[in-house]
Amino acid sequence: MRLFTPEAMREADRKAGERGYPSLLLMEWAGMKAARVYLELFGKTPALVLAGKGNNGGDGLVLARHLLLEGVGVRVYAAGGQTGDALLALRALLAHGVEVRPLEEASFREGEVVVDALFGTGLKGPLTDFYAELVERVNRAGLPVLALDLPSGLPYSPHVRATATVAFAALKTPHLLNREACGRLYLAEIGLPKPLLEREDLPEVATPEALRPLLPRRPLTAHKGSVGRVGVLGGYRGEGLRYAGAPLLAALGAYRMGAGLVHLVVPEGTPLEPLEAVFHPVPSPTLPPLKAEALAVGMGGGAWGRAWALEALKARLPTVLDADALHPEVAEAYREAGVPAVLTPHAGEAGRLLGASPEEVAKDPLGAARALAERTGLTVVLKGNPTVVAEGERLSVNPTGNPALATGGTGDVLSGAIAALLAAGLRPFDAARLGVFLHGLAGDLLAEEKGVGLLAREVAEALPRARRLLQEGRVPPAFFLR
């Protein structure tokens, strides 16, 4: 699955027309599929349809007709000036005797659901004047909102804050970069020829179907030395401080992702947990002899972080560089040595590596991840919502995860999980996108059960369950997309 820009989606629509595919069929399917989502979410609750004059408004008029045929009460307010397919959709609705009133007269009633069919992906800039005020009225009304294709106003402000959004044909960048405004996402196929949706120049959306084949298999003859051994180098002790929890959580993440054995290289005096790990207590950042296929480095490294990373480089093993190991000179050293590495920065750390502010990184995570991957020549996991994985020209945007993961230590668990997949033989890009997806899915499973207040170790403990669901093709749609 590819992540489209609004411009790329309009190009796909245009090319479909050039191939002879009737655009009216696309509108009919879009409105019909959106009506199905409406009925699933809201049943026979009356609908208030707000329709613009373009194709998005036409989609809303088709939806209104299908809801009417299902016995749902509809009130429709539409902008004037429809042409083409939207005009045909309006005429079809009027033929059923529905009164369509001017959009300027729109009013809101308790017990209705608002259908936002004003603009979709057609905007070139922020809403102003009447439409900006109308969007604010929608938000103030406090009613459930179903947005068609995209909440009107996105990616700018003001914009509609939707309860749910039906994305037509493909996901667009605002769906994942402005997930909170979209509410629950539904993806509806509307009949576009599939070759038009297979754009290799666009970012990937990590899907269960694409990631399932990457899961490492275990033969009956497997043993702890054959399924991937991980070395974790991290922690810090000095200046009255001790950082011990982060490397322990990384080790737990590696084990729960399937590592056969974990070596923990940590400062002397670090608590001996998890008990399954092989401990290598050291007085300073050094790399003792150990048998491993991949390393995770830097978690809780503090002032030792740079030294941990440069020591780990001596092993010339695939390495996850996290937290205090993330320095420009470290990335350059790994690049020059030709050692495969995965960088796992959050927005602040990525900004430091790029010479940008965290706000600039968060504003354009796809661009920032691509720029960092190009600058370092390494695989990048830019953590956030969404998390973006970049390597060379490839970008993968992750749809799993939720705000409950915003707690200390979850990033350390992720680093250990990715290292375990590296140790199992996956390429850095594949290990990163699979690890990120399963880590986010584990957080989704826990958030459904517990809400906020998760512990990082609980996320690690949920990794086997997430992995099993992916293996068995049972990832719940609520944690991904319909």
C-alpha positions in Angstrom: 0.0 0.0 0.0 1.3 3.4 -0.9 0.8 6.7 0.9 -0.5 9.3 -1.6 -0.3 13.1 -1.6 -3.5 14.8 -2.5 -1.8 15.8 -5.8 -0.8 12.2 -6.6 -4.4 11.1 -5.9 -5.8 13.7 -8.3 -3.3 12.5 -10.9 -4.5 8.9 -10.4 -8.1 10.1 -10.9 -7.2 11.9 -14.1 -5.3 8.9 -15.5 -8.3 6.7 -14.8 -10.4 9.0 -16.9 -7.8 8.9 -19.7 -8.1 5.1 -19.6 -11.8 5.4 -20.2 -12.9 4.7 -16.6 -16.1 6.8 -15.9 -15.4 9.2 -13.1 -19.1 9.1 -12.2 -18.6 5.4 -11.2 -15.8 6.5 -8.8 -18.2 9.0 -7.2 -21.0 6.5 -6.9 -18.7 3.9 -5.3 -17.3 6.5 -2.9 -20.7 7.6 -1.7 -22.0 4.1 -1.4 -19.0 2.8 0.5 -19.1 5.9 2.8 -22.8 5.2 3.4 -21.9 1.6 4.5 -19.4 3.0 7.0 -22.1 5.4 8.3 -24.6 2.6 8.8 -22.0 0.5 10.6 -21.0 3.3 13.0 -24.2 5.2 13.5 -27.0 2.9 12.4 -30.3 4.8 11.5 -29.3 8.0 13.3 -30.4 10.9 11.2 -27.7 12.6 9.0 -26.9 16.2 8.4 -24.9 16.3 5.1 -22.8 19.4 4.3 -21.8 19.2 0.7 -19.4 21.5 -1.3 -19.8 22.1 -5.0 -16.9 19.9 -6.1 -16.4 16.1 -6.3 -16.2 15.7 -2.5 -19.6 17.4 -2.3 -20.8 15.0 -5.0 -19.6 12.0 -2.8 -21.7 13.4 0.0 -24.8 13.8 -2.2 -24.5 10.1 -3.3 -24.1 9.1 0.4 -27.3 11.0 1.2 -29.2 9.1 -1.5 -28.0 5.7 -0.3 -28.8 6.6 3.3 -32.3 7.6 2.2 -32.7 4.3 0.5 -31.8 2.6 3.8 -34.4 4.5 5.7 -32.1 7.0 7.3 -33.4 10.5 7.7 -31.2 13.1 5.9 -31.0 16.9 5.9 -28.8 18.2 3.1 -27.2 21.6 2.7 -25.1 22.2 -0.4 -23.1 24.9 -2.0 -24.4 26.1 -5.3 -22.6 25.8 -8.6 -22.2 22.0 -9.1 -21.0 20.8 -12.5 -20.1 17.5 -14.0 -20.5 14.4 -11.9 -21.4 16.5 -8.8 -24.4 18.0 -10.7 -25.5 14.5 -11.8 -25.3 13.4 -8.1 -27.4 16.4 -7.1 -30.1 15.6 -9.7 -30.3 12.0 -8.7 -30.9 13.0 -5.0 -33.5 15.6 -6.0 -35.3 12.9 -8.0 -36.0 11.2 -4.7 -37.8 14.3 -3.4 -35.1 15.4 -1.0 -35.0 19.1 -0.3 -31.4 20.5 -0.7 -31.0 23.8 1.0 -28.2 26.4 0.6 -25.1 25.7 2.6 -25.4 29.2 4.2 -28.6 28.0 6.0 -27.0 25.0 7.6 -28.2 24.4 11.2 -27.2 21.7 13.7 -29.6 19.6 15.8 -29.0 17.3 18.7 -29.2 13.6 17.8 -27.8 14.0 14.3 -24.5 12.9 12.7 -22.7 15.5 10.6 -21.3 14.3 7.2 -18.4 16.5 6.2 -18.4 16.5 2.4 -17.2 20.1 1.9 -13.7 19.8 0.5 -11.9 16.5 0.9 -8.4 16.7 -0.6 -9.1 19.6 -2.9 -7.7 22.4 -0.9 -4.7 24.5 -2.0 -4.6 26.6 1.2 -6.3 27.4 4.5 -10.0 28.0 4.7 -11.1 31.6 5.2 -14.2 33.6 5.8 -17.5 31.6 5.5 -15.9 28.2 5.2 -13.5 28.8 8.1 -16.5 29.8 10.2 -18.6 26.8 9.1 -15.8 24.4 10.1 -15.6 26.0 13.5 -19.4 25.7 13.8 -19.1 22.0 13.0 -16.6 21.5 15.8 -18.5 23.6 18.3 -21.7 21.6 17.6 -20.3 18.6 19.5 -22.0 16.1 17.2 -20.4 13.0 15.7 -18.7 13.8 12.4 -18.0 11.4 9.5 -15.6 13.0 7.1 -15.5 11.9 3.4 -11.9 11.3 2.2 -10.4 14.0 4.5 -11.7 16.3 7.2 -12.3 19.6 5.5 -9.5 22.1 6.1 -6.7 19.6 6.5 -3.7 19.8 6.4 -4.3 23.5 7.4 -6.1 25.1 10.3 -9.0 25.5 11.0 -10.1 22.0 10.1 -12.9 19.7 11.0 -12.3 17.3 13.9 -13.9 14.1 12.7 -15.1 11.1 14.7 -14.2 8.9 11.7 -12.9 9.4 8.2 -13.5 7.3 5.1 -10.4 7.5 2.9 -11.2 6.8 -0.8 -9.0 4.6 -2.9 -5.8 5.1 -0.9 -4.5 6.8 2.3 -3.2 10.3 1.9 -0.4 11.9 3.9 -2.8 14.0 6.1 -4.5 10.8 7.2 -1.4 9.7 9.1 0.3 13.0 9.8 -3.0 14.4 11.2 -4.4 11.2 12.6 -6.1 12.9 15.6 -8.2 15.1 13.3 -9.3 12.1 11.3 -10.6 10.0 14.1 -11.0 6.3 13.2 -9.8 5.6 9.7 -11.6 3.5 7.1 -10.2 2.7 3.7 -12.7 2.2 0.9 -11.8 0.9 -2.5 -13.8 2.8 -5.1 -12.9 1.0 -8.3 -9.7 2.8 -9.4 -7.6 0.5 -11.6 -5.0 -1.1 -9.3 -1.9 -0.2 -11.5 -2.7 3.5 -10.8 -2.3 2.8 -7.0 1.0 1.0 -7.3 3.4 4.0 -7.3 6.8 2.9 -6.2 7.9 6.5 -5.9 5.5 7.1 -3.0 6.1 6.1 0.6 4.9 2.7 1.8 2.3 2.2 4.5 3.3 -0.7 6.6 0.5 -3.3 6.3 0.1 -6.7 7.9 0.0 -8.3 4.4 3.4 -6.8 3.5 5.1 -7.5 6.9 3.9 -11.0 7.6 6.3 -12.7 5.2 9.2 -11.0 7.0 8.6 -12.8 10.3 11.5 -15.1 11.0 10.6 -18.8 11.0 11.8 -21.3 13.6 12.6 -24.8 12.4 12.0 -27.8 14.7 15.8 -28.0 15.1 16.1 -24.4 16.5 18.2 -23.7 19.5 19.2 -20.5 21.3 22.3 -20.1 19.2 20.5 -20.5 15.9 17.6 -18.0 16.2 19.7 -14.8 16.9 21.8 -13.6 19.7 21.8 -9.9 20.7 24.4 -7.9 22.6 23.0 -4.8 24.5 25.6 -2.2 25.4 24.3 0.6 27.6 23.8 2.2 31.0 25.9 4.8 32.8 27.3 5.2 36.2 29.0 8.4 37.4 28.7 11.9 38.8 26.2 10.6 41.3 23.9 9.2 38.6 23.1 5.7 37.5 21.1 4.8 34.4 20.4 1.1 34.6 16.8 0.5 33.5 17.1 1.3 29.8 19.5 -1.5 28.8 17.5 -4.0 30.8 14.4 -3.0 29.0 16.2 -3.3 25.6 17.2 -6.8 26.6 13.7 -7.7 27.6 12.5 -6.3 24.2 15.0 -8.5 22.4 13.9 -11.6 24.2 10.2 -11.0 23.7 10.8 -10.4 20.0 12.4 -13.8 19.8 16.1 -13.5 20.5 17.7 -16.8 21.6 20.2 -15.2 23.9 20.9 -11.7 25.1 24.3 -10.5 26.4 24.1 -7.4 28.6 27.2 -5.3 28.8 26.4 -2.7 31.5 28.2 -0.8 34.2 29.3 -2.6 37.3 26.5 -2.6 40.0 23.6 -2.8 37.5 20.8 -5.0 38.8 20.8 -8.5 37.5 17.6 -8.5 35.6 16.3 -10.0 33.4 17.7 -13.2 34.9 17.8 -14.9 31.5 20.5 -12.5 30.2 24.2 -13.2 30.2 25.8 -10.3 32.2 29.1 -8.6 31.4 29.5 -5.9 34.1 32.3 -3.4 33.1 33.9 -0.5 34.9 33.8 1.7 31.7 32.4 1.5 28.2 34.3 -1.5 26.7 33.3 -4.4 24.4 34.1 -7.8 26.0 34.2 -10.9 23.8 30.7 -12.1 23.2 28.9 -14.3 20.6 26.1 -12.2 19.0 24.7 -11.5 15.5 23.5 -8.0 16.3 23.9 -5.2 18.9 21.7 -2.6 20.5 23.7 0.4 21.8 23.3 3.6 23.7 20.2 3.1 25.9 20.7 5.0 29.2 24.3 5.6 28.1 24.4 9.2 29.4 27.9 10.5 29.2 29.1 7.1 28.1 26.8 6.9 25.0 29.4 8.0 22.4 32.0 5.7 23.8 29.5 2.8 23.9 28.8 3.3 20.2 32.4 3.5 19.1 33.3 0.4 21.1 30.4 -1.5 19.5 31.7 -0.6 16.1 34.7 -2.8 16.7 32.4 -5.9 16.5 31.3 -4.9 12.9 27.8 -6.3 13.6 24.5 -4.9 12.5 23.7 -2.4 15.2 20.8 -0.4 16.6 22.0 3.0 17.7 19.6 4.7 20.2 19.4 7.5 22.7 22.8 8.6 23.9 24.6 6.9 21.0 23.0 9.2 18.5 25.8 11.7 17.5 26.7 12.9 14.0 30.3 11.6 14.4 29.0 8.2 15.4 26.7 7.9 12.4 29.6 9.0 10.2 31.9 6.4 11.7 29.4 3.6 11.0 28.9 4.8 7.5 32.6 4.9 6.7 33.1 1.5 8.2 30.2 0.1 6.1 28.6 -1.4 9.1 24.7 -1.8 8.8 23.1 0.3 11.5 19.6 1.5 12.4 19.3 4.9 14.0 16.2 5.3 16.3 15.9 9.0 17.1 12.8 10.9 18.4 12.2 14.4 16.9 14.7 16.1 19.3 17.5 13.7 18.6 16.8 13.8 14.9 16.9 17.6 15.0 20.3 17.4 16.6 21.6 15.1 13.9 20.2 17.3 11.2 20.9 20.7 12.7 17.2 21.5 12.9 14.7 22.2 15.7 12.4 19.4 17.0 9.4 21.4 15.8 10.8 21.5 12.2 11.3 17.7 12.3 7.8 17.1 13.7 6.2 19.3 11.1 7.6 17.2 8.2 8.6 13.7 9.6 8.7 12.1 6.2 11.1 14.7 4.8 13.2 14.7 8.0 13.5 10.9 8.0 14.5 10.9 4.3 17.0 13.7 4.8 18.6 11.9 7.8 18.8 8.6 5.9 20.5 10.4 3.0 22.9 12.3 5.2 24.0 9.2 7.2 23.6 6.5 4.6 22.0 4.4 7.4 18.5 3.2 8.2 16.5 5.6 10.2 13.5 5.0 12.5 12.1 8.5 13.3 9.9 7.8 16.3 6.6 9.7 16.6 3.0 9.5 15.5 3.4 8.2 12.9 6.8 6.6 13.1 8.7 6.8 9.8 11.3 4.3 8.6 13.7 5.5 5.9 16.5 3.9 4.0 17.9 5.4 0.8 14.9 6.3 -1.4 12.5 4.0 0.6 10.1 5.4 3.1 7.7 3.3 5.3 5.1 5.0 7.4 3.8 3.0 10.4 0.1 3.1 11.2 0.1 1.3 14.6 0.8 2.8 18.0 -1.0 5.3 20.2 -0.4 8.0 22.8 -0.3 5.4 25.6 3.2 4.5 24.4 4.4 7.9 25.5 6.1 6.6 28.6 9.7 6.1 29.7 11.4 3.0 28.4 9.2 2.1 25.4 11.8 3.3 23.0 14.4 1.1 24.7 12.1 -1.9 24.2 11.8 -1.0 20.5 15.6 -0.9 20.1 15.9 -4.4 21.6 13.1 -5.7 19.4 14.7 -4.4 16.2 18.1 -5.8 17.3 16.5 -9.2 17.7 15.1 -9.1 14.2 18.5 -8.0 12.9 20.1 -11.0 14.7 17.5 -13.3 13.1 18.9 -12.3 9.7 16.6 -9.5 8.5 17.9 -6.6 6.6 18.0 -3.3 8.5 15.0 -1.8 6.7 12.9 -4.9 7.1 13.9 -5.3 10.8 13.1 -1.7 11.5 9.6 -1.6 9.8 8.6 -5.0 11.2 9.8 -4.1 14.7 8.1 -0.7 14.7 4.8 -2.3 13.5 4.8 -5.0 16.2 5.9 -2.6 18.9 3.0 -0.3 18.0 0.6 -3.1 17.8 1.6 -4.3 21.3 0.9 -0.8 22.6 -2.5 -0.8 20.8 -3.5 -4.2 22.4 -2.5 -2.9 25.9 -4.2 0.5 25.4 -7.5 -1.2 24.5 -7.3 -3.2 27.8 -5.8 -0.6 30.1 -5.9 2.8 28.6 -3.0 5.1 29.6 -0.6 4.3 32.4 1.3 1.5 30.5 4.7 0.4 31.6 7.5 -0.3 29.1 8.0 -3.8 30.4 4.3 -4.5 29.7 4.8 -3.4 26.1 7.7 -5.9 25.9 5.6 -8.6 27.4 2.9 -8.0 24.8 5.3 -8.4 21.8 4.8 -12.2 21.5 1.0 -11.7 21.3 1.4 -9.0 18.6 3.7 -11.3 16.7 1.3 -14.2 16.9 -1.6 -12.1 15.6 0.5 -11.0 12.7 1.7 -14.5 12.0 -1.9 -15.9 12.0 -3.3 -13.0 9.9 -5.5 -11.8 12.8 -4.4 -8.2 13.3 -7.6 -6.5 14.4 -8.8 -3.9 12.0 -9.3 -1.4 14.8 -5.5 -1.4 15.3 -4.9 -0.9 11.6 -7.4 0.1 8.9 -10.6 -1.3 7.4 
